Amino acid sequence: MEIEETEQTINEPNLFLDHIKNPPAQYNLFTEKPEPIPIEIPTYPAEGRELKLEDGISISKTEDGSQVILSGFGIFLSKKSERLIVRTGKKIIYEFPFFRLSEVVITSHGISLSSDLIEELCKRGIRLSFLSGRGIPYAMLTSPMLTATVLSRREQILAFSDSRGVRFSKRIVEGKLKNQEKLLRYFGKYLKTNNPDRFEKLQEKAERLKELRKQLPSIKGNSIDNMRSSLLGIEGNAGKLYWEAVKIIIGHKVEFMGREHRGATDVVNSLLNYGYGILYSQVWGAVMNAGLEPFAGFLHVDRSGKPSLVLDLVEEFRQPVIDRVVISHINLNHMVRIKEGLLDKETRKEFGSRVLERLESTETVKGKKYKITSIIQMQARKLCSFLKGGEDYKPFTFKW
């Protein structure tokens, strides 16, 4: 029998504590021992997950509070006892217990933090991620103890030159094409009655993506270097079809000329780039937690400063997480404003909140429901197991 999780309201702390038989503990990465932690739960505001604190300052958090995104010039972060403290000047504007956190994300300039806080986050294995105004991760602080597994990295490097790298790369492209096809069919079902012409065009694109995917088994090679160009050729053709189809879905709402990566200033690409930045942060953290080397990928070519393994694993999550949110955001006429070539603060806050909501939503894997944030962690660990001789890697694909 499947038990449905329910959210404990803050007004019932005693009911929550009654279900805890043993004191909760947090694993200390430095002492390698569990340490008891007090239960301190802050009062949640009536508006829920998103907090509007002061002018220009906002905090978004996932439903379970495991990830907090902070934005606003002049914020100072520190620790007090077992809590993360957010201040402006001497005024405390927010407190949060460490035991709930898995990641703190900083998304704007002008935010300061104490060295004591950094040490505490590292001890508890809580990631501290930094995103630029375009949503691109430029730094991540974690404890070195999280990546102390040598065997996984040795096998990862060796796999680059043997069949494991080939099989994983083919699976990545397969998963991406399958999710592209599924996302087109997902949005197409809403057009079937209201706009049959657009529906038929989407169906045709989805079928062509399906045919491209059937070409993957015929690509042979002893190492990824011998077959990368063929895989990227199929991926490139699929990308052209896919973005043409996305244009069909949203073309009546905003102007979209096609996918642009760096320097994009149009609405669609700006949302995509910002959303992918949040996704990169999630996947990068999962890669680090699994003990893998983020800069040693397979499908993506290695280059100084390029986290190629992160980019490999991101591929299977782009469509079901970010693309789906972007298309829905535009189709539902949600606010999008560009200021000096960047999404403005209000847009980043609203859109970022929707990305977090999607990351916290559930998808089915092997008959069981998991949050997407958990699935990302699971996929990184599955890759680690595969590289060490475990079962074949299977990419994540969503149900439409």
C-alpha positions as CSV (number, residue, x, y, z in Angstrom):
1,M,0.0,0.0,0.0
2,E,1.4,3.4,-1.0
3,I,1.4,6.0,1.7
4,E,0.8,9.6,0.5
5,E,3.1,12.2,2.1
6,T,1.3,15.1,3.8
7,E,2.7,18.5,4.7
8,Q,2.8,19.2,8.4
9,T,1.5,22.6,9.2
10,I,3.6,24.9,11.3
11,N,0.7,25.5,13.6
12,E,0.9,21.8,14.8
13,P,4.4,21.4,16.1
14,N,3.4,19.0,18.8
15,L,1.8,16.6,16.3
16,F,5.0,16.7,14.3
17,L,7.2,15.9,17.3
18,D,4.9,13.1,18.5
19,H,5.9,11.1,15.5
20,I,9.7,11.3,16.2
21,K,10.7,8.4,18.4
22,N,14.5,9.2,18.4
23,P,16.2,12.6,18.4
24,P,17.1,13.6,14.8
25,A,20.7,13.5,13.9
26,Q,22.9,15.2,11.2
27,Y,26.0,13.4,9.9
28,N,29.1,15.4,10.5
29,L,31.5,14.9,7.6
30,F,34.5,16.0,9.6
31,T,34.0,13.8,12.7
32,E,32.2,11.0,10.7
33,K,29.7,10.7,13.5
34,P,25.9,11.6,13.8
35,E,25.3,14.6,16.0
36,P,21.9,15.4,17.7
37,I,20.2,18.5,16.5
38,P,17.4,20.5,18.1
39,I,14.1,20.8,16.3
40,E,13.7,24.5,15.4
41,I,11.0,25.2,12.8
42,P,10.5,28.9,11.8
43,T,7.1,30.4,11.3
44,Y,6.1,30.2,7.6
45,P,4.4,33.3,6.1
46,A,0.8,33.0,4.9
47,E,1.9,33.3,1.2
48,G,3.7,30.0,1.4
49,R,7.0,29.1,-0.3
50,E,7.9,32.6,-1.6
51,L,8.8,35.3,0.8
52,K,8.9,39.0,0.0
53,L,11.0,40.5,2.7
54,E,12.1,44.0,1.8
55,D,12.4,46.0,-1.4
56,G,14.6,44.1,-3.8
57,I,15.1,41.1,-1.4
58,S,13.4,37.8,-1.9
59,I,13.7,34.2,-0.8
60,S,12.2,31.2,-2.6
61,K,12.3,27.8,-1.2
62,T,11.1,24.3,-2.2
63,E,8.0,22.9,-0.5
64,D,10.0,20.8,2.0
65,G,12.4,23.7,2.5
66,S,15.5,21.7,1.4
67,Q,16.6,24.3,-1.1
68,V,16.6,28.1,-0.5
69,I,17.3,30.7,-3.2
70,L,18.3,34.2,-2.0
71,S,18.4,37.4,-4.0
72,G,18.9,41.0,-2.9
73,F,21.7,43.5,-2.5
74,G,22.9,44.0,1.1
75,I,21.9,40.6,2.5
76,F,24.3,39.2,5.1
77,L,24.2,35.4,5.9
78,S,25.6,33.9,9.1
79,K,25.0,31.1,11.6
80,K,23.5,31.2,15.0
81,S,23.3,28.0,17.0
82,E,21.6,25.5,14.6
83,R,20.1,28.1,12.2
84,L,21.0,30.0,9.1
85,I,20.4,33.7,9.7
86,V,19.6,36.3,7.1
87,R,20.2,39.9,8.0
88,T,20.1,43.4,6.5
89,G,22.3,45.5,8.7
90,K,21.6,44.5,12.3
91,K,18.0,43.4,11.5
92,I,17.3,39.7,11.3
93,I,14.8,39.2,8.5
94,Y,14.8,35.4,8.2
95,E,16.0,32.3,10.1
96,F,16.1,28.7,8.9
97,P,17.2,25.4,10.7
98,F,20.2,23.7,9.1
99,F,18.8,20.2,9.4
100,R,16.2,20.9,6.7
101,L,18.7,22.3,4.2
102,S,20.4,20.5,1.3
103,E,21.4,23.6,-0.7
104,V,21.6,27.4,-0.4
105,V,21.6,29.2,-3.8
106,I,22.7,32.9,-4.2
107,T,21.4,34.5,-7.3
108,S,22.4,38.2,-7.1
109,H,25.4,40.5,-6.3
110,G,25.9,42.2,-3.0
111,I,25.3,39.2,-0.7
112,S,27.9,38.6,2.0
113,L,28.4,35.6,4.3
114,S,30.5,34.6,7.3
115,S,33.3,32.1,7.3
116,D,31.6,30.4,10.2
117,L,28.5,29.8,8.0
118,I,30.7,28.3,5.2
119,E,32.3,25.9,7.7
120,E,28.9,24.8,9.1
121,L,27.4,24.2,5.6
122,C,30.5,22.1,4.7
123,K,30.3,20.1,7.9
124,R,26.7,19.2,7.2
125,G,27.2,18.5,3.5
126,I,25.0,21.5,2.4
127,R,25.9,22.9,-1.0
128,L,26.4,26.6,-1.4
129,S,25.8,27.6,-5.1
130,F,26.2,30.9,-6.8
131,L,24.3,31.9,-10.0
132,S,24.9,34.9,-12.3
133,G,22.1,37.2,-13.4
134,R,21.6,35.0,-16.4
135,G,21.2,31.9,-14.2
136,I,24.6,30.5,-15.0
137,P,26.4,28.8,-12.1
138,Y,29.8,30.3,-11.6
139,A,30.8,28.8,-8.2
140,M,29.8,26.0,-5.8
141,L,31.2,25.4,-2.4
142,T,31.1,21.9,-0.9
143,S,33.1,19.9,1.6
144,P,36.0,17.9,0.0
145,M,34.8,14.9,2.0
146,L,31.8,14.6,-0.3
147,T,34.1,13.6,-3.2
148,A,36.6,11.4,-1.4
149,T,35.7,8.2,-3.3
150,V,38.7,7.5,-5.5
151,L,37.5,4.3,-7.2
152,S,34.5,6.0,-8.9
153,R,36.7,8.7,-10.5
154,R,39.3,6.1,-11.6
155,E,36.6,4.1,-13.4
156,Q,35.1,7.2,-14.9
157,I,38.5,8.2,-16.5
158,L,39.0,4.6,-17.8
159,A,35.5,4.4,-19.2
160,F,36.3,7.3,-21.6
161,S,38.4,4.9,-23.7
162,D,36.2,1.8,-23.7
163,S,32.7,0.6,-24.4
164,R,31.2,2.1,-21.2
165,G,31.7,5.7,-22.6
166,V,30.1,4.6,-25.9
167,R,27.1,3.0,-24.2
168,F,26.5,5.9,-21.8
169,S,26.7,8.5,-24.6
170,K,24.3,6.7,-26.8
171,R,21.9,6.4,-23.8
172,I,22.2,10.2,-23.2
173,V,21.2,11.0,-26.8
174,E,18.4,8.4,-26.7
175,G,16.9,9.9,-23.5
176,K,17.1,13.4,-24.9
177,L,15.4,12.6,-28.2
178,K,12.7,10.5,-26.3
179,N,12.0,13.4,-24.0
180,Q,11.9,15.9,-26.9
181,E,9.3,13.7,-28.6
182,K,7.3,13.2,-25.4
183,L,7.2,17.0,-24.6
184,L,5.8,17.7,-28.1
185,R,3.1,15.1,-27.7
186,Y,2.4,16.5,-24.2
187,F,1.6,20.0,-25.5
188,G,0.1,18.6,-28.6
189,K,-2.7,16.9,-26.8
190,Y,-4.0,20.3,-25.7
191,L,-4.1,21.4,-29.4
192,K,-5.8,18.3,-30.8
193,T,-9.3,19.8,-30.4
194,N,-8.7,23.5,-30.4
195,N,-6.2,23.8,-33.2
196,P,-6.0,20.6,-35.4
197,D,-3.6,22.1,-37.9
198,R,-0.9,22.9,-35.3
199,F,-1.6,19.5,-33.7
200,E,-0.8,17.7,-36.9
201,K,2.4,19.7,-37.4
202,L,3.5,18.8,-33.9
203,Q,2.7,15.1,-34.5
204,E,4.8,15.1,-37.7
205,K,7.8,16.6,-35.9
206,A,7.4,14.1,-33.0
207,E,7.3,11.2,-35.5
208,R,10.4,12.4,-37.2
209,L,12.2,12.6,-33.8
210,K,11.1,9.0,-33.2
211,E,12.6,7.9,-36.5
212,L,15.9,9.7,-35.7
213,R,16.1,7.8,-32.4
214,K,15.9,4.5,-34.3
215,Q,19.2,5.3,-36.0
216,L,21.2,5.2,-32.7
217,P,21.7,1.4,-32.5
218,S,23.4,1.4,-35.9
219,I,26.2,3.7,-34.7
220,K,29.2,1.6,-33.8
221,G,32.6,2.4,-32.3
222,N,35.2,1.3,-29.8
223,S,35.4,4.6,-28.0
224,I,33.4,7.8,-27.8
225,D,36.0,9.6,-29.8
226,N,35.3,7.4,-32.7
227,M,31.6,8.0,-32.7
228,R,31.0,11.3,-31.1
229,S,30.5,13.2,-34.5
230,S,27.8,10.7,-35.6
231,L,25.9,11.0,-32.3
232,L,26.2,14.8,-32.3
233,G,24.9,14.8,-35.9
234,I,21.8,13.0,-34.9
235,E,21.4,15.2,-31.9
236,G,21.8,18.3,-34.0
237,N,19.2,17.2,-36.5
238,A,16.8,16.4,-33.7
239,G,17.4,19.8,-32.1
240,K,16.5,21.5,-35.3
241,L,13.2,19.6,-35.5
242,Y,12.5,20.1,-31.8
243,W,12.9,23.9,-31.7
244,E,10.9,24.3,-34.9
245,A,8.1,22.4,-33.1
246,V,8.5,24.6,-30.0
247,K,8.1,27.6,-32.3
248,I,4.8,26.1,-33.5
249,I,3.6,25.8,-29.8
250,I,4.4,29.3,-28.7
251,G,4.7,31.2,-31.9
252,H,1.3,32.8,-31.5
253,K,2.4,34.2,-28.0
254,V,5.9,35.6,-28.5
255,E,8.5,35.9,-31.2
256,F,10.9,33.0,-31.2
257,M,13.4,32.7,-34.0
258,G,15.2,29.6,-32.6
259,R,17.6,28.5,-29.9
260,E,20.4,30.8,-28.9
261,H,22.8,30.0,-26.0
262,R,25.0,32.9,-25.0
263,G,24.1,36.5,-25.2
264,A,20.4,35.8,-26.0
265,T,18.1,38.8,-25.3
266,D,14.7,37.5,-26.5
267,V,12.1,36.3,-24.0
268,V,12.2,32.5,-24.7
269,N,16.0,32.1,-24.8
270,S,16.4,34.3,-21.7
271,L,14.0,32.0,-19.8
272,L,15.6,28.9,-21.1
273,N,19.2,30.0,-20.2
274,Y,18.1,31.1,-16.7
275,G,16.2,27.9,-16.1
276,Y,19.1,25.7,-17.4
277,G,21.4,27.6,-14.9
278,I,19.2,26.4,-12.0
279,L,19.2,22.9,-13.5
280,Y,23.0,22.9,-13.9
281,S,23.3,23.6,-10.2
282,Q,21.1,20.7,-9.3
283,V,22.9,18.2,-11.6
284,W,26.4,19.5,-10.6
285,G,25.6,18.9,-6.9
286,A,24.4,15.4,-7.7
287,V,27.6,14.6,-9.7
288,M,29.7,15.8,-6.7
289,N,27.6,13.8,-4.2
290,A,28.0,10.7,-6.3
291,G,31.8,11.1,-6.1
292,L,32.2,11.7,-9.9
293,E,34.5,14.2,-11.7
294,P,32.2,16.9,-13.2
295,F,34.8,18.0,-15.8
296,A,35.4,14.5,-17.3
297,G,32.4,13.9,-19.5
298,F,31.7,11.6,-22.5
299,L,29.4,13.0,-25.1
300,H,30.5,16.6,-24.5
301,V,34.1,17.4,-25.4
302,D,36.4,18.2,-22.5
303,R,37.5,21.8,-22.3
304,S,39.1,23.8,-19.6
305,G,36.4,25.2,-17.3
306,K,33.7,23.2,-19.0
307,P,31.8,20.7,-16.7
308,S,31.3,18.2,-19.5
309,L,29.9,15.4,-17.3
310,V,27.4,17.8,-15.8
311,L,26.3,18.8,-19.4
312,D,26.0,15.1,-20.3
313,L,23.6,14.4,-17.4
314,V,21.7,17.6,-17.9
315,E,20.5,16.5,-21.3
316,E,17.9,14.1,-20.1
317,F,16.3,16.7,-17.8
318,R,16.1,19.7,-20.1
319,Q,12.8,19.0,-21.7
320,P,10.8,17.5,-18.7
321,V,12.0,20.2,-16.3
322,I,13.0,23.5,-17.9
323,D,11.5,23.5,-21.4
324,R,8.1,22.4,-20.0
325,V,8.1,25.2,-17.5
326,V,9.2,27.8,-20.1
327,I,6.5,26.8,-22.6
328,S,3.8,26.8,-19.9
329,H,5.0,30.1,-18.5
330,I,4.6,31.7,-21.9
331,N,1.4,30.0,-22.9
332,L,-0.3,31.0,-19.6
333,N,0.8,34.7,-20.2
334,H,2.9,34.9,-17.1
335,M,5.0,38.0,-16.6
336,V,8.3,38.2,-18.5
337,R,10.3,41.4,-18.6
338,I,13.8,42.0,-20.0
339,K,15.9,44.9,-18.6
340,E,19.3,45.7,-20.1
341,G,19.4,42.3,-21.8
342,L,18.6,40.3,-18.6
343,L,15.4,39.1,-17.0
344,D,14.4,41.6,-14.4
345,K,14.2,40.7,-10.7
346,E,10.4,40.1,-10.6
347,T,10.6,37.8,-13.6
348,R,13.5,35.9,-12.2
349,K,11.7,35.5,-8.9
350,E,8.4,34.3,-10.4
351,F,10.0,32.1,-13.0
352,G,12.6,30.7,-10.6
353,S,9.7,29.8,-8.2
354,R,8.0,27.8,-11.0
355,V,11.2,26.0,-11.8
356,L,11.6,25.0,-8.1
357,E,8.0,23.9,-8.1
358,R,8.7,21.6,-11.1
359,L,11.8,20.2,-9.5
360,E,9.8,19.3,-6.4
361,S,7.0,17.7,-8.4
362,T,7.0,13.9,-8.8
363,E,7.6,11.5,-11.7
364,T,7.3,7.8,-11.8
365,V,10.4,5.6,-11.9
366,K,10.0,1.8,-11.9
367,G,6.4,2.1,-10.6
368,K,7.3,4.5,-7.7
369,K,6.9,8.2,-7.5
370,Y,9.9,10.4,-6.7
371,K,10.6,14.1,-6.6
372,I,12.6,15.2,-9.6
373,T,15.3,16.5,-7.3
374,S,15.6,12.9,-6.0
375,I,15.6,11.5,-9.5
376,I,18.6,13.7,-10.4
377,Q,20.5,12.3,-7.5
378,M,19.5,8.8,-8.3
379,Q,20.6,9.1,-12.0
380,A,24.1,10.4,-10.9
381,R,24.5,7.4,-8.6
382,K,23.2,5.0,-11.3
383,L,25.9,6.4,-13.6
384,C,28.5,5.8,-10.8
385,S,27.3,2.2,-10.4
386,F,27.3,1.6,-14.1
387,L,30.9,2.9,-14.5
388,K,32.0,0.5,-11.7
389,G,30.5,-2.6,-13.5
390,G,26.8,-2.3,-12.4
391,E,23.7,-2.6,-14.6
392,D,23.4,-0.6,-17.9
393,Y,22.6,3.1,-17.5
394,K,19.0,4.0,-18.3
395,P,18.2,7.7,-18.9
396,F,15.2,9.3,-17.2
397,T,12.2,9.8,-19.4
398,F,9.0,11.4,-18.1
399,K,5.4,10.2,-18.5
400,W,3.2,12.5,-20.7
